[in-house]
Amino acid sequence: MSILEDKSLQDPPAIPAIFHGGPLIQTNAAITEPAWVRWLLIAIALGFLSLFLLLPLAAVFTEALRDGFGTYLTALKEPDAYSALKLTLLAAAIAVPLNLVFGVAAAWCISKFEFRGKQLLISLIDLPFSVSPVVAGLVYVLIFGAQGWAGSWFAEHDIKVIFAVPGIALATIFVTFPFIARELIPLMQEQGTDDEQAALTLGATGFKTFWRVTLPNIKWGLLYGVLLCNARAFGEFGAVSVVSGHIRGQTNTLPLHIEILYNEYAFAAAFAVASLLAGLALITLLLKSLLEWRYADQLAASRRH
Amino acid sequence: MADFSPPDSAVTHLPFRRRRAIPGFGLTLGITLSYLSLIVLIPLAGVFVKASGLGFEGLLHTLGSPRVLASLKLTFGSALVAALFNAFFGLLIAWVFVRYCFPGKRIFDAFIDLPFALPTAVAGIALTSLYGPNGWIGSLLSPLGIQVAYSPLGVIVAMTFISLPFVVRTVEPVLAEAERELEEAAATLGAGRWVTIRRVIFPTVLPALLTGAALAFARAVGEYGSIIFIAGNIPMVSEITPLLIIIKLEEFDYAGATAIAAAMLTLSFVLLLAVNILQAWTRRSARR
């Protein structure tokens, strides 16, 4: 053990509070910058964030209410908007639970067991993040489309996948595939297997151990993953656009409805629907931040900021 | 790979796993591999099977056409600019949020993830209205002769927006865990602040910075929703590659769409590999 690693020889441990809301270490001038540099950097950072993040968000709500509140409500009450909302909810209601079961299963086998090819498996689970959403939609058209491999079989049995709800659900599942798994894997790896082994030694069954020991340990991480998964499921555009066929009132999700309205120059209506999704994004961010602040110790280490 | 879901009893005898008291390995690995294969691996493999059916000539015919080449140049060039832009500002933002304290920090910190939470179509129309000729920013820029919306510049703006959080979020934890003692040591040994930052802190965060930039680049290359509104989609000028796939599909040119998709997928794999290597490097340098 080198001197640097021997904790007893060091000063009090590094102050973790340097991250959020903690005191700025101003006492040691040698390892911080002059005040004017600090404030200049803060100004640049906040200026950049305001320009690129806050301004677009403000634009959504301003444009939505430009023609008054009445127009705003009319756009939301329109039957096409309503059926788009229903389809969006349905797609998320299919995709999120399936990815939840997958995420828990993947995190269980990856975090509780050692096996060859584990790192490869983790990389493959992340794969949908680096695939373009348009390509994600295309792969299902190639399989289930009229000219696809399985297309004729499904056509014979009168099952519509592409330009119908199953295709939209599949595309949504693909793009939201890694969210829950990648949230749980690092968390469950950190937690190890001690708790589960104790429960099993005391005679609990495997399922009971999962339900009573593991699940309470990972619940906030799970919720965090579901939150992100859900936000993406609601907002997915590229992949769904390829498989949906854009049939108004039937295979239009909310993001696709926005596109149609926008291309018809119904800007106020487009932004009204957009403001709904922006509101959902804000709620997601709020809940996500609350989880990070309240239950930081029960989220994966990379989320503890 | 798809049928690799042996029953539990068989798994315990597999040589590649150490015996553990915890149950459920076969079941969970079975679910994981089946689901992964059905949803992701087999469909993606289908693209390559279909693309290989086109033959080298066929692929070259599609990918070598001027319109596709122009779109590839635009997509990759803009994604690179956006990634570099975000690498610089992302590092600065991560630094400010880790090291300094200022009012409103928590709220701003929460907003950094907005591009992940905001649907891309919403971002697309919002950016277009901002940078359009009559928009808040566009009306300021147009007297200067700068046109952002409906030009390649708009593509860069949209890509910067959607890939903004990657660098910040990968650099932040590394910066937070960097040992202050090293900085103190550097200061003790007579290094000025700038030298310390350049020679001590920067090498520590470099792997994370590159990982973040690679992730941002990958996301920007594949992005569709936010770009098509602001880009104007003028062929040969501001038409991105994912849009070309959709155009080919709408023309029922499945072969052409597949060829472009296979090229983009190949790139995704290369990037994924690069990110994995970079992450391994990050872990190694963190341990040192």
Interface residues (C-beta under 8 A of the other chain):
Chain A: L4 Q10 D11 A14 I18 F19 H20 G21 G22 P23 L24 I25 N28 A30 I31 T32 E33 R38 L41 I42 I44 A45 L46 F48 L49 L51 F52 L53 L54 L55 P56 L57 A59 V60 E63 L98 V101 F102 A105 A106 W108 C109 I110 K112 F113 E114 F115 R116 G117 Q119 L121 S123 L124 I125 D126 L127 P128 F129 S130 V131 S132 P133 V134 V135 L138 V139 Y140 V141 L142 I143 G145 Q147 W149 L170 I173 F174 F177 T193 E196 Q197 L200 T201 G206 T209 F210 L228 A231 R232 F234 G235 E236 F237 G238 S241 V242 L254 P255 L256 I258 E259 Y262 F267 A270 F271 A274 L277 A278 A281 L282 T284 L285 L286 K288 S289 W293 A301 S302 H305
Chain B: F16 R17 R18 R20 A21 I22 P23 G24 F25 L27 T28 L29 I31 T32 L33 Y35 L36 I39 V40 L41 P43 L44 G46 V47 K50 F89 L92 I93 W95 V96 F97 V98 R99 Y100 C101 F102 G104 K105 R106 F108 D109 A110 F111 I112 D113 L114 P115 F116 A117 L118 P119 T120 A121 V122 A123 I125 A126 L127 S129 L130 G135 W136 I137 T160 F161 L164 E172 P173 A176 E179 R180 E181 E183 E184 A187 T188 R193 T196 A218 R219 V221 G222 E223 Y224 G225 F229 P242 L243 I245 I246 L249 Y254 A257 T258 A261 M264 L265 S268 L271 L272 V275 N276
